[in-house]
Amino acid sequence: MTTVLNPATEEVIAELESAGVEETDAAVARARAAFPAWRAVAPADRARLLRRLATLVEEHHEELSQIESANVGKPISGARGEVGMVAQVFHFYAGAVDKHHGETIPVAGGIDMTFREPLGVVGLIVPWNFPLNISSWKLGPALACGNTVVLKPAELTPLSALRLAELALEAGIPEGVVNVVVGKGSVAGQRLIEHPDVAKIGFTGSTEVGQQVMRGAAGTIKRVTLELGGKSANVVFADADLERAAAAAPYAVFDNAGQDCCARSRILVEASVYDRFAELLVEATRKLRVGDPRDEATEMGPLVSAAHRETVASFVDGEPLFRGDAPDGPGFWYPATLVEARPDDRIAREEVFGPVAALIPFRDEEEAVRIANDSDYGLSGSIWTENGGRALRVARAIETGVLSINSNSSVRVSTPFGGFKQSGFGRELGMHALEGYSEIKNVYYSTEG
């Protein structure tokens, strides 16, 4: 049995049967049986069904937002923004269905053609921090390419994935094309990873579990896309608009209570302006509104569980530069926290996945790049400077997959998202994601004789 809690109140909001190996096998069998007919659906008809799903998400926007807010503990305003993106994702991939195609290649003696073929059954394993959003990032390209799917949401946050699957049926997507299994990652997730009829795993989660996914997929040479952990740097140079950078920095770390692999949790500040920037950052963080996720004004809610709160708390030793307020009473609350650190401190090297940021000074551009790259991760990051040449030099030098200049925005529907190093490989979103859900088939047609 899977018990689902509201992290803000600790109240039970659902009790669900947990899928074991047998139930997971049954879901894979349904997906496999549905695959031949789904791949044969004409591109225009597949696009129409995805557009209908996008429209249903829009029509159920508030319902989905309330589900996501209650299940994850995220502020309702943030949940609404995320559901809006889900609709955009399905609209985008509806438009991409007939634009992801092969080519003809000049060769001697005939014609050479390439085709983009679906993989078959794909297993999609999504995390608890953005369950609906990340489900759509994987479902959109997978379905657009003609695959059938088995979606395994995180055990803590399965509710929005289940509702999305219902909407897919209502949209007219045939039974068996979208399947959801709710259960432990060590059971249902592991079975998907090892199942011989699953052609690919799309996984978002921790680097440690990503390593297990790779090991498990090796037995059947599965295709794998991994979007893993991060320890992103927010690099602030002395010539930056300090007020603007400091006002934006809290939301780059404390959005979703810091439970974000893109969180710019290492704030690197040029030494000559470090003290001034720290003052501005503390002032901006103090204004952060923490509280009831149902309140329209709330900007940060609780952590997802009591166990995760203990993990986050273990990173903070001694007296921090700043510790904010958090509600009393029930709920898995942890205050927004700023800590002064050195590049080799644990808090500056490991992913906290909570509302804790490390401030680190640097001397010059060379040291800023060195500190930013001194990490096992390479997912996201920001550069703040008014010097255009420096902005591009540093952007090219930092080893990370997604960077923003004078902004902390990481994700757009139409642009690729993914990491370097132990932050994973493969790309989600944009047209690039379609490459991970299709194979290239090459056909030579002889015109001789």
SEZAMI-957016 format. One record per residue (C-alpha): x, y, z. Coordinates in nm, 4 decimals, decimal comma, m for minus. Layout:
BEGIN
<pt x="X" y="Y" z="Z"/>
...
END
This chain:
BEGIN
<pt x="0,0000" y="0,0000" z="0,0000"/>
<pt x="0,1255" y="0,3494" z="m0,0916"/>
<pt x="0,0268" y="0,6243" z="0,1533"/>
<pt x="0,0273" y="0,9759" z="0,0062"/>
<pt x="0,0675" y="1,2730" z="0,2420"/>
<pt x="0,0219" y="1,6481" z="0,2123"/>
<pt x="0,3671" y="1,7798" z="0,3152"/>
<pt x="0,2198" y="2,1047" z="0,4503"/>
<pt x="m0,0228" y="1,9362" z="0,6895"/>
<pt x="0,1073" y="1,5769" z="0,7202"/>
<pt x="m0,2491" y="1,4595" z="0,6486"/>
<pt x="m0,3116" y="1,1458" z="0,4434"/>
<pt x="m0,4687" y="1,2457" z="0,1108"/>
<pt x="m0,4683" y="0,9064" z="m0,0650"/>
<pt x="m0,4093" y="0,5347" z="m0,0147"/>
<pt x="m0,3100" y="0,3463" z="m0,3292"/>
<pt x="m0,2274" y="m0,0128" z="m0,4085"/>
<pt x="0,1452" y="m0,0522" z="m0,4732"/>
<pt x="0,2512" y="m0,2135" z="m0,7989"/>
<pt x="0,4889" y="m0,5059" z="m0,7673"/>
<pt x="0,6694" y="m0,7029" z="m1,0347"/>
<pt x="0,3502" y="m0,8741" z="m1,1543"/>
<pt x="0,1582" y="m0,5480" z="m1,1953"/>
<pt x="0,4544" y="m0,3836" z="m1,3693"/>
<pt x="0,4832" y="m0,6762" z="m1,6098"/>
<pt x="0,1134" y="m0,6428" z="m1,6872"/>
<pt x="0,1565" y="m0,2719" z="m1,7666"/>
<pt x="0,4477" y="m0,3504" z="m1,9988"/>
<pt x="0,2387" y="m0,6197" z="m2,1687"/>
<pt x="m0,0437" y="m0,3698" z="m2,2270"/>
<pt x="0,2020" y="m0,1184" z="m2,3728"/>
<pt x="0,3590" y="m0,3822" z="m2,5961"/>
<pt x="0,0214" y="m0,4953" z="m2,7257"/>
<pt x="m0,0796" y="m0,1351" z="m2,8032"/>
<pt x="0,2449" y="m0,0479" z="m2,9829"/>
<pt x="0,1789" y="m0,1775" z="m3,3374"/>
<pt x="m0,1468" y="0,0130" z="m3,3726"/>
<pt x="m0,0116" y="0,3311" z="m3,2115"/>
<pt x="0,2979" y="0,3475" z="m3,4313"/>
<pt x="0,0711" y="0,3040" z="m3,7355"/>
<pt x="m0,1443" y="0,6068" z="m3,6464"/>
<pt x="m0,1017" y="0,8712" z="m3,9165"/>
<pt x="0,1159" y="1,1624" z="m3,8039"/>
<pt x="m0,1683" y="1,4128" z="m3,8440"/>
<pt x="m0,3961" y="1,1983" z="m3,6277"/>
<pt x="m0,1297" y="1,1491" z="m3,3599"/>
<pt x="m0,0767" y="1,5265" z="m3,3563"/>
<pt x="m0,4519" y="1,5811" z="m3,3205"/>
<pt x="m0,4651" y="1,3516" z="m3,0155"/>
<pt x="m0,1735" y="1,5299" z="m2,8492"/>
<pt x="m0,3402" y="1,8656" z="m2,9120"/>
<pt x="m0,6571" y="1,7317" z="m2,7557"/>
<pt x="m0,4585" y="1,6221" z="m2,4499"/>
<pt x="m0,3031" y="1,9693" z="m2,4282"/>
<pt x="m0,6498" y="2,1254" z="m2,4441"/>
<pt x="m0,7790" y="1,8962" z="m2,1688"/>
<pt x="m0,4846" y="1,9937" z="m1,9480"/>
<pt x="m0,5833" y="2,3569" z="m2,0045"/>
<pt x="m0,9467" y="2,2834" z="m1,9251"/>
<pt x="m0,8465" y="2,1026" z="m1,6032"/>
<pt x="m0,5776" y="2,3560" z="m1,5158"/>
<pt x="m0,7040" y="2,4422" z="m1,1691"/>
<pt x="m0,7812" y="2,0816" z="m1,0750"/>
<pt x="m0,4317" y="1,9667" z="m1,1725"/>
<pt x="m0,2754" y="2,2641" z="m0,9950"/>
<pt x="m0,4557" y="2,1839" z="m0,6725"/>
<pt x="m0,3520" y="1,8164" z="m0,6951"/>
<pt x="0,0121" y="1,9099" z="m0,7497"/>
<pt x="0,0151" y="2,1710" z="m0,4744"/>
<pt x="m0,1395" y="1,9351" z="m0,2168"/>
<pt x="0,0737" y="1,6340" z="m0,3092"/>
<pt x="0,4128" y="1,8098" z="m0,3374"/>
<pt x="0,3575" y="2,1016" z="m0,0995"/>
<pt x="0,4424" y="2,3621" z="m0,3619"/>
<pt x="0,2788" y="2,7059" z="m0,3581"/>
<pt x="m0,0387" y="2,7148" z="m0,5646"/>
<pt x="0,0973" y="2,9974" z="m0,7792"/>
<pt x="0,3968" y="2,7835" z="m0,8757"/>
<pt x="0,1787" y="2,4791" z="m0,9388"/>
<pt x="m0,0395" y="2,6799" z="m1,1753"/>
<pt x="0,2636" y="2,7943" z="m1,3702"/>
<pt x="0,3871" y="2,4365" z="m1,4010"/>
<pt x="0,0536" y="2,3052" z="m1,5251"/>
<pt x="0,0555" y="2,5807" z="m1,7849"/>
<pt x="0,3895" y="2,4492" z="m1,9067"/>
<pt x="0,2502" y="2,0941" z="m1,9270"/>
<pt x="m0,0101" y="2,2142" z="m2,1765"/>
<pt x="0,2593" y="2,3973" z="m2,3738"/>
<pt x="0,4693" y="2,0799" z="m2,3887"/>
<pt x="0,1890" y="1,8737" z="m2,5438"/>
<pt x="0,1049" y="2,1537" z="m2,7880"/>
<pt x="0,4731" y="2,1709" z="m2,8890"/>
<pt x="0,5084" y="1,7979" z="m2,9532"/>
<pt x="0,1763" y="1,7888" z="m3,1370"/>
<pt x="0,3371" y="2,0359" z="m3,3744"/>
<pt x="0,6587" y="1,8332" z="m3,3891"/>
<pt x="0,5055" y="1,5001" z="m3,4955"/>
<pt x="0,5403" y="1,5613" z="m3,8702"/>
<pt x="0,8614" y="1,7633" z="m3,8457"/>
<pt x="1,0839" y="1,4875" z="m3,7097"/>
<pt x="1,1693" y="1,2974" z="m4,0222"/>
<pt x="1,4421" y="1,1327" z="m4,2240"/>
<pt x="1,6439" y="1,2466" z="m4,5230"/>
<pt x="1,7742" y="1,1311" z="m4,8578"/>
<pt x="2,1503" y="1,1005" z="m4,9031"/>
<pt x="2,3227" y="1,1097" z="m5,2436"/>
<pt x="2,4991" y="0,7785" z="m5,3144"/>
<pt x="2,6204" y="0,5944" z="m5,6224"/>
<pt x="2,3899" y="0,3441" z="m5,7881"/>
<pt x="2,0686" y="0,4244" z="m5,6101"/>
<pt x="1,8876" y="0,6235" z="m5,3470"/>
<pt x="1,9651" y="0,6169" z="m4,9758"/>
<pt x="1,6945" y="0,7088" z="m4,7273"/>
<pt x="1,6753" y="0,7381" z="m4,3499"/>
<pt x="1,3646" y="0,6859" z="m4,1391"/>
<pt x="1,2929" y="0,7801" z="m3,7791"/>
<pt x="1,1465" y="0,4724" z="m3,6143"/>
<pt x="0,9882" y="0,4525" z="m3,2680"/>
<pt x="1,1670" y="0,2408" z="m3,0091"/>
<pt x="0,8671" y="0,0475" z="m2,8785"/>
<pt x="0,7774" y="0,0400" z="m2,5088"/>
<pt x="0,9595" y="0,3048" z="m2,3052"/>
<pt x="0,9748" y="0,3255" z="m1,9268"/>
<pt x="0,9511" y="0,6761" z="m1,7843"/>
<pt x="1,0637" y="0,7188" z="m1,4235"/>
<pt x="0,9964" y="1,0651" z="m1,2802"/>
<pt x="1,0899" y="1,2287" z="m0,9471"/>
<pt x="0,8777" y="1,3788" z="m0,6727"/>
<pt x="0,9811" y="1,7440" z="m0,7058"/>
<pt x="0,8082" y="1,8297" z="m1,0375"/>
<pt x="0,6012" y="1,5165" z="m1,1031"/>
<pt x="0,3520" y="1,6486" z="m1,3572"/>
<pt x="0,5911" y="1,8771" z="m1,5428"/>
<pt x="0,8635" y="1,6167" z="m1,5856"/>
<pt x="0,6087" y="1,3512" z="m1,6810"/>
<pt x="0,5030" y="1,5726" z="m1,9708"/>
<pt x="0,8647" y="1,6372" z="m2,0747"/>
<pt x="0,9028" y="1,2627" z="m2,1317"/>
<pt x="0,5524" y="1,1702" z="m2,2465"/>
<pt x="0,5368" y="1,4416" z="m2,5121"/>
<pt x="0,8315" y="1,3301" z="m2,7272"/>
<pt x="0,7775" y="0,9604" z="m2,6527"/>
<pt x="0,4192" y="0,9681" z="m2,7809"/>
<pt x="0,5023" y="1,2010" z="m3,0693"/>
<pt x="0,7552" y="0,9484" z="m3,1986"/>
<pt x="0,5031" y="0,6628" z="m3,1830"/>
<pt x="0,6162" y="0,4855" z="m2,8668"/>
<pt x="0,3920" y="0,3437" z="m2,5975"/>
<pt x="0,4844" y="0,4158" z="m2,2369"/>
<pt x="0,4829" y="0,2892" z="m1,8823"/>
<pt x="0,5109" y="0,5873" z="m1,6503"/>
<pt x="0,6306" y="0,5349" z="m1,2937"/>
<pt x="0,5853" y="0,8439" z="m1,0781"/>
<pt x="0,7664" y="0,8777" z="m0,7485"/>
<pt x="0,6021" y="0,6873" z="m0,4649"/>
<pt x="0,5565" y="1,0108" z="m0,2675"/>
<pt x="0,3834" y="1,2055" z="m0,5457"/>
<pt x="0,1811" y="0,9846" z="m0,7832"/>
<pt x="m0,1501" y="1,1689" z="m0,7964"/>
<pt x="m0,1005" y="1,4076" z="m1,0883"/>
<pt x="0,0441" y="1,1335" z="m1,3117"/>
<pt x="m0,2641" y="0,9193" z="m1,2519"/>
<pt x="m0,4949" y="1,2080" z="m1,3417"/>
<pt x="m0,2907" y="1,2864" z="m1,6529"/>
<pt x="m0,3288" y="0,9261" z="m1,7704"/>
<pt x="m0,7059" y="0,9597" z="m1,7309"/>
<pt x="m0,7008" y="1,2752" z="m1,9418"/>
<pt x="m0,4979" y="1,0940" z="m2,2084"/>
<pt x="m0,7761" y="0,8364" z="m2,2385"/>
<pt x="m1,0368" y="1,1123" z="m2,2495"/>
<pt x="m0,8373" y="1,2773" z="m2,5289"/>
<pt x="m0,8779" y="0,9615" z="m2,7361"/>
<pt x="m0,5297" y="0,8165" z="m2,6964"/>
<pt x="m0,5966" y="0,4404" z="m2,7134"/>
<pt x="m0,5906" y="0,2184" z="m2,4073"/>
<pt x="m0,2510" y="0,0683" z="m2,3416"/>
<pt x="m0,0563" y="0,3570" z="m2,4940"/>
<pt x="m0,0143" y="0,5405" z="m2,1603"/>
<pt x="0,0162" y="0,3203" z="m1,8516"/>
<pt x="0,0970" y="0,4266" z="m1,4950"/>
<pt x="0,2397" y="0,2062" z="m1,2201"/>
<pt x="0,2543" y="0,3359" z="m0,8633"/>
<pt x="0,5061" y="0,1719" z="m0,6345"/>
<pt x="0,8561" y="0,1622" z="m0,4984"/>
<pt x="1,1437" y="0,2459" z="m0,7261"/>
<pt x="1,3309" y="m0,0573" z="m0,5965"/>
<pt x="1,0466" y="m0,2827" z="m0,7154"/>
<pt x="0,8367" y="m0,1334" z="m0,9966"/>
<pt x="1,1123" y="0,0962" z="m1,1209"/>
<pt x="1,3760" y="m0,1744" z="m1,1139"/>
<pt x="1,1491" y="m0,4128" z="m1,3024"/>
<pt x="1,1027" y="m0,1545" z="m1,5788"/>
<pt x="1,4789" y="m0,1067" z="m1,5980"/>
<pt x="1,5435" y="m0,4794" z="m1,6330"/>
<pt x="1,2377" y="m0,5818" z="m1,8345"/>
<pt x="1,3378" y="m0,7309" z="m2,1728"/>
<pt x="1,0376" y="m0,5747" z="m2,3503"/>
<pt x="1,1208" y="m0,2190" z="m2,2421"/>
<pt x="1,3368" y="m0,0571" z="m2,5089"/>
<pt x="1,4365" y="0,2616" z="m2,3277"/>
<pt x="1,4363" y="0,4232" z="m1,9845"/>
<pt x="1,3891" y="0,7966" z="m1,9439"/>
<pt x="1,4941" y="0,8739" z="m1,5864"/>
<pt x="1,5054" y="1,1912" z="m1,3812"/>
<pt x="1,6407" y="1,1688" z="m1,0268"/>
<pt x="1,9554" y="1,1521" z="m0,8207"/>
<pt x="2,2963" y="1,0689" z="m0,9624"/>
<pt x="2,3231" y="0,7697" z="m0,7289"/>
<pt x="2,0022" y="0,6153" z="m0,8620"/>
<pt x="2,1032" y="0,7112" z="m1,2155"/>
<pt x="2,4088" y="0,4902" z="m1,1755"/>
<pt x="2,1799" y="0,2026" z="m1,0759"/>
<pt x="1,9655" y="0,2677" z="m1,3835"/>
<pt x="2,2697" y="0,2402" z="m1,6088"/>
<pt x="2,3801" y="m0,0831" z="m1,4451"/>
<pt x="2,0331" y="m0,2345" z="m1,4678"/>
<pt x="1,9817" y="m0,1286" z="m1,8296"/>
<pt x="2,3114" y="m0,2825" z="m1,9377"/>
<pt x="2,1693" y="m0,6342" z="m1,9261"/>
<pt x="1,9379" y="m0,5671" z="m2,2211"/>
<pt x="2,1385" y="m0,2813" z="m2,3805"/>
<pt x="1,8527" y="m0,0406" z="m2,3199"/>
<pt x="1,8664" y="0,3152" z="m2,4445"/>
<pt x="1,8853" y="0,5501" z="m2,1479"/>
<pt x="1,8303" y="0,9207" z="m2,0961"/>
<pt x="1,9444" y="1,0472" z="m1,7568"/>
<pt x="1,8716" y="1,3864" z="m1,6022"/>
<pt x="2,0419" y="1,3712" z="m1,2647"/>
<pt x="2,1706" y="1,5874" z="m0,9824"/>
<pt x="2,3132" y="1,9355" z="m0,9919"/>
<pt x="2,5187" y="2,1823" z="m0,7926"/>
<pt x="2,4835" y="2,4816" z="m1,0172"/>
<pt x="2,6832" y="2,8004" z="m0,9843"/>
<pt x="2,5368" y="3,1496" z="m0,9842"/>
<pt x="2,8399" y="3,3616" z="m1,0811"/>
<pt x="2,8162" y="3,7333" z="m0,9955"/>
<pt x="3,0885" y="3,9654" z="m1,1250"/>
<pt x="3,1617" y="4,3081" z="m0,9788"/>
<pt x="3,0284" y="4,4897" z="m1,2863"/>
<pt x="2,6892" y="4,3197" z="m1,2647"/>
<pt x="2,3684" y="4,4959" z="m1,1668"/>
<pt x="2,4054" y="4,3813" z="m0,8057"/>
<pt x="2,0589" y="4,4857" z="m0,6948"/>
<pt x="1,8969" y="4,2925" z="m0,9772"/>
<pt x="2,1180" y="3,9868" z="m0,9301"/>
<pt x="2,0584" y="3,9793" z="m0,5538"/>
<pt x="1,6827" y="4,0221" z="m0,5915"/>
<pt x="1,6703" y="3,7277" z="m0,8356"/>
<pt x="1,9078" y="3,4955" z="m0,6476"/>
<pt x="1,6667" y="3,3703" z="m0,3757"/>
<pt x="1,4220" y="3,2402" z="m0,6357"/>
<pt x="1,7061" y="3,0567" z="m0,8110"/>
<pt x="1,7620" y="2,8522" z="m0,4927"/>
<pt x="1,4445" y="2,8589" z="m0,2860"/>
<pt x="1,1855" y="2,8006" z="m0,5573"/>
<pt x="1,0106" y="2,4699" z="m0,4807"/>
<pt x="1,1850" y="2,4895" z="m0,1397"/>
<pt x="1,5194" y="2,4256" z="m0,3095"/>
<pt x="1,4024" y="2,0845" z="m0,4317"/>
<pt x="1,5232" y="2,1527" z="m0,7819"/>
<pt x="1,8173" y="1,9983" z="m0,9656"/>
<pt x="1,8685" y="2,3363" z="m1,1389"/>
<pt x="1,8958" y="2,5282" z="m0,8106"/>
<pt x="2,1815" y="2,7799" z="m0,8230"/>
<pt x="2,2903" y="2,6740" z="m0,4743"/>
<pt x="2,6522" y="2,7874" z="m0,5130"/>
<pt x="2,6541" y="3,1673" z="m0,5299"/>
<pt x="3,0006" y="3,2792" z="m0,6433"/>
<pt x="3,0619" y="3,6502" z="m0,5887"/>
<pt x="3,3624" y="3,8604" z="m0,6940"/>
<pt x="3,5507" y="3,9507" z="m0,3760"/>
<pt x="3,5476" y="4,3273" z="m0,4327"/>
<pt x="3,1654" y="4,3339" z="m0,4050"/>
<pt x="3,1125" y="4,0288" z="m0,1854"/>
<pt x="3,0098" y="4,2164" z="0,1303"/>
<pt x="2,7689" y="4,4449" z="m0,0531"/>
<pt x="2,6118" y="4,1587" z="m0,2447"/>
<pt x="2,5737" y="3,9522" z="0,0732"/>
<pt x="2,3855" y="4,2399" z="0,2358"/>
<pt x="2,1538" y="4,2701" z="m0,0633"/>
<pt x="2,0992" y="3,8935" z="m0,0752"/>
<pt x="2,0092" y="3,8705" z="0,2934"/>
<pt x="1,7663" y="4,1586" z="0,2468"/>
<pt x="1,6034" y="3,9887" z="m0,0521"/>
<pt x="1,5861" y="3,6487" z="0,1201"/>
<pt x="1,4274" y="3,8032" z="0,4286"/>
<pt x="1,1321" y="3,9114" z="0,2109"/>
<pt x="1,0629" y="3,5557" z="0,0943"/>
<pt x="0,7100" y="3,4568" z="0,1930"/>
<pt x="0,7063" y="3,1061" z="0,3435"/>
<pt x="0,3819" y="2,9402" z="0,4470"/>
<pt x="0,0583" y="2,7722" z="0,3482"/>
<pt x="0,0860" y="2,6551" z="m0,0150"/>
<pt x="m0,2840" y="2,7354" z="m0,0655"/>
<pt x="m0,2176" y="3,1063" z="m0,0018"/>
<pt x="m0,1787" y="3,3018" z="m0,3264"/>
<pt x="0,1003" y="3,5091" z="m0,1699"/>
<pt x="0,3155" y="3,2136" z="m0,0578"/>
<pt x="0,6493" y="3,1818" z="m0,2390"/>
<pt x="0,7987" y="2,8798" z="m0,0592"/>
<pt x="0,6290" y="2,5786" z="0,0924"/>
<pt x="0,7518" y="2,2793" z="0,2936"/>
<pt x="0,9921" y="2,0015" z="0,2016"/>
<pt x="0,8404" y="1,6817" z="0,0697"/>
<pt x="0,8924" y="1,4591" z="0,3761"/>
<pt x="1,0265" y="1,4423" z="0,7301"/>
<pt x="1,3153" y="1,2216" z="0,6181"/>
<pt x="1,4171" y="1,4715" z="0,3523"/>
<pt x="1,4032" y="1,7550" z="0,6053"/>
<pt x="1,6524" y="1,5674" z="0,8236"/>
<pt x="1,8847" y="1,5254" z="0,5264"/>
<pt x="1,8718" y="1,8963" z="0,4438"/>
<pt x="1,9323" y="1,9949" z="0,8072"/>
<pt x="2,2459" y="1,7777" z="0,8199"/>
<pt x="2,4215" y="2,0152" z="0,5781"/>
<pt x="2,4049" y="2,3204" z="0,8040"/>
<pt x="2,6652" y="2,3345" z="1,0836"/>
<pt x="2,7284" y="2,6329" z="1,3062"/>
<pt x="2,5761" y="2,9764" z="1,2658"/>
<pt x="2,4623" y="3,0578" z="0,9092"/>
<pt x="2,4848" y="3,4002" z="0,7514"/>
<pt x="2,1053" y="3,4071" z="0,7481"/>
<pt x="1,8257" y="3,1768" z="0,8567"/>
<pt x="1,4675" y="3,2734" z="0,7749"/>
<pt x="1,1426" y="3,1890" z="0,9434"/>
<pt x="0,9281" y="2,8803" z="0,8950"/>
<pt x="0,5799" y="2,7983" z="1,0254"/>
<pt x="0,5301" y="2,6125" z="1,3515"/>
<pt x="0,3056" y="2,3111" z="1,3801"/>
<pt x="0,2519" y="2,0277" z="1,1321"/>
<pt x="0,4323" y="2,0181" z="0,7994"/>
<pt x="0,7868" y="1,9450" z="0,6865"/>
<pt x="0,9161" y="2,3019" z="0,7054"/>
<pt x="1,2738" y="2,4207" z="0,6727"/>
<pt x="1,3742" y="2,7886" z="0,6623"/>
<pt x="1,5557" y="2,9580" z="0,3765"/>
<pt x="1,9223" y="2,9546" z="0,4790"/>
<pt x="2,2384" y="3,1291" z="0,3543"/>
<pt x="2,5805" y="2,9916" z="0,4504"/>
<pt x="2,9263" y="3,1374" z="0,3858"/>
<pt x="3,1476" y="2,8586" z="0,2555"/>
<pt x="3,4741" y="2,7543" z="0,0947"/>
<pt x="3,4798" y="2,5676" z="m0,2387"/>
<pt x="3,5821" y="2,2412" z="m0,0712"/>
<pt x="3,3152" y="2,2462" z="0,2023"/>
<pt x="3,0563" y="1,9693" z="0,1892"/>
<pt x="2,7768" y="2,2219" z="0,1490"/>
<pt x="2,9515" y="2,3592" z="m0,1606"/>
<pt x="3,0074" y="2,0197" z="m0,3211"/>
<pt x="2,7078" y="1,7964" z="m0,2490"/>
<pt x="2,3529" y="1,8488" z="m0,3668"/>
<pt x="2,1457" y="1,9645" z="m0,0687"/>
<pt x="1,8123" y="1,9642" z="m0,2544"/>
<pt x="1,6670" y="2,2054" z="m0,0047"/>
<pt x="1,6491" y="2,5797" z="0,0685"/>
<pt x="2,0180" y="2,6240" z="0,1515"/>
<pt x="2,2638" y="2,8334" z="m0,0514"/>
<pt x="2,6422" y="2,8587" z="m0,0142"/>
<pt x="2,8118" y="3,1963" z="m0,0741"/>
<pt x="3,1690" y="3,1729" z="m0,2050"/>
<pt x="3,3997" y="3,4638" z="m0,2972"/>
<pt x="3,6332" y="3,4581" z="m0,5981"/>
<pt x="3,9190" y="3,6879" z="m0,7064"/>
<pt x="3,8918" y="3,7054" z="m1,0837"/>
<pt x="3,7391" y="3,5477" z="m1,3931"/>
<pt x="3,9859" y="3,2604" z="m1,4009"/>
<pt x="3,9123" y="3,1610" z="m1,0423"/>
<pt x="3,5367" y="3,1955" z="m1,0970"/>
<pt x="3,5498" y="2,9452" z="m1,3826"/>
<pt x="3,7758" y="2,7114" z="m1,1858"/>
<pt x="3,5432" y="2,7063" z="m0,8842"/>
<pt x="3,2332" y="2,6695" z="m1,1013"/>
<pt x="3,3874" y="2,3700" z="m1,2807"/>
<pt x="3,5229" y="2,2099" z="m0,9629"/>
<pt x="3,2163" y="1,9879" z="m0,9304"/>
<pt x="3,1042" y="1,6404" z="m1,0272"/>
<pt x="2,7906" y="1,8007" z="m1,1665"/>
<pt x="2,7183" y="2,0194" z="m1,4682"/>
<pt x="2,3481" y="2,0845" z="m1,5107"/>
<pt x="2,2652" y="2,4527" z="m1,4960"/>
<pt x="2,3963" y="2,7922" z="m1,3870"/>
<pt x="2,3942" y="3,1690" z="m1,4292"/>
<pt x="2,6419" y="3,4455" z="m1,5122"/>
<pt x="2,5805" y="3,8041" z="m1,4074"/>
<pt x="2,7925" y="4,0707" z="m1,5785"/>
<pt x="2,7501" y="4,3794" z="m1,7984"/>
<pt x="3,0575" y="4,2807" z="m2,0035"/>
<pt x="2,9337" y="4,0968" z="m2,3129"/>
<pt x="3,2713" y="3,9499" z="m2,4006"/>
<pt x="3,3194" y="3,8143" z="m2,0497"/>
<pt x="2,9670" y="3,6721" z="m2,0465"/>
<pt x="3,0342" y="3,4643" z="m2,3568"/>
<pt x="3,3865" y="3,3635" z="m2,2520"/>
<pt x="3,2651" y="3,2362" z="m1,9176"/>
<pt x="2,9585" y="3,0705" z="m2,0696"/>
<pt x="3,1811" y="2,8730" z="m2,3077"/>
<pt x="3,4262" y="2,7859" z="m2,0290"/>
<pt x="3,1786" y="2,6600" z="m1,7675"/>
<pt x="3,1127" y="2,2858" z="m1,8003"/>
<pt x="2,7377" y="2,2742" z="m1,7742"/>
<pt x="2,4454" y="2,1958" z="m2,0009"/>
<pt x="2,2167" y="2,4974" z="m1,9484"/>
<pt x="2,3351" y="2,8502" z="m1,8730"/>
<pt x="2,1636" y="3,1866" z="m1,8405"/>
<pt x="2,3267" y="3,5295" z="m1,8661"/>
<pt x="2,1783" y="3,7988" z="m1,6411"/>
<pt x="1,8924" y="3,5597" z="m1,5673"/>
<pt x="1,8224" y="3,2489" z="m1,3632"/>
<pt x="1,5867" y="3,0848" z="m1,6119"/>
<pt x="1,6793" y="2,7269" z="m1,7098"/>
<pt x="1,3830" y="2,5724" z="m1,8847"/>
<pt x="1,1901" y="2,6528" z="m2,2016"/>
<pt x="0,9644" y="2,4170" z="m2,3936"/>
<pt x="1,1369" y="2,4739" z="m2,7267"/>
<pt x="1,5010" y="2,4518" z="m2,6112"/>
<pt x="1,7111" y="2,1504" z="m2,5065"/>
<pt x="1,7591" y="2,0719" z="m2,1389"/>
<pt x="2,0180" y="1,8365" z="m1,9894"/>
<pt x="2,3547" y="1,8112" z="m1,8217"/>
<pt x="2,7251" y="1,7448" z="m1,8483"/>
<pt x="2,9335" y="1,5112" z="m1,6304"/>
<pt x="2,7408" y="1,3352" z="m1,3520"/>
<pt x="2,4337" y="1,5451" z="m1,4193"/>
<pt x="2,3482" y="1,2928" z="m1,6894"/>
<pt x="2,3241" y="1,2703" z="m2,0663"/>
<pt x="2,0647" y="1,3056" z="m2,3373"/>
<pt x="1,8366" y="1,6049" z="m2,3765"/>
<pt x="1,4770" y="1,6759" z="m2,2896"/>
<pt x="1,2472" y="1,9407" z="m2,4385"/>
<pt x="1,2785" y="2,1044" z="m2,7772"/>
<pt x="1,3225" y="1,9072" z="m3,0961"/>
<pt x="1,6364" y="1,7507" z="m2,9476"/>
<pt x="1,4272" y="1,5301" z="m2,7150"/>
<pt x="1,2811" y="1,3441" z="m3,0127"/>
<pt x="1,6239" y="1,1997" z="m3,0893"/>
<pt x="1,6136" y="1,0088" z="m2,7614"/>
<pt x="1,2815" y="0,8408" z="m2,8421"/>
<pt x="1,3546" y="0,7220" z="m3,1959"/>
<pt x="1,6079" y="0,5174" z="m3,3911"/>
<pt x="1,7512" y="0,6021" z="m3,7309"/>
<pt x="1,6923" y="0,3335" z="m3,9907"/>
<pt x="1,8960" y="0,3535" z="m4,3120"/>
<pt x="1,7534" y="0,2079" z="m4,6353"/>
<pt x="1,9431" y="0,1817" z="m4,9656"/>
<pt x="1,7338" y="0,1400" z="m5,2807"/>
<pt x="1,9328" y="0,0281" z="m5,5845"/>
<pt x="1,8318" y="0,1823" z="m5,9172"/>
<pt x="2,0740" y="m0,0276" z="m6,1211"/>
<pt x="1,9606" y="m0,2908" z="m6,3657"/>
END
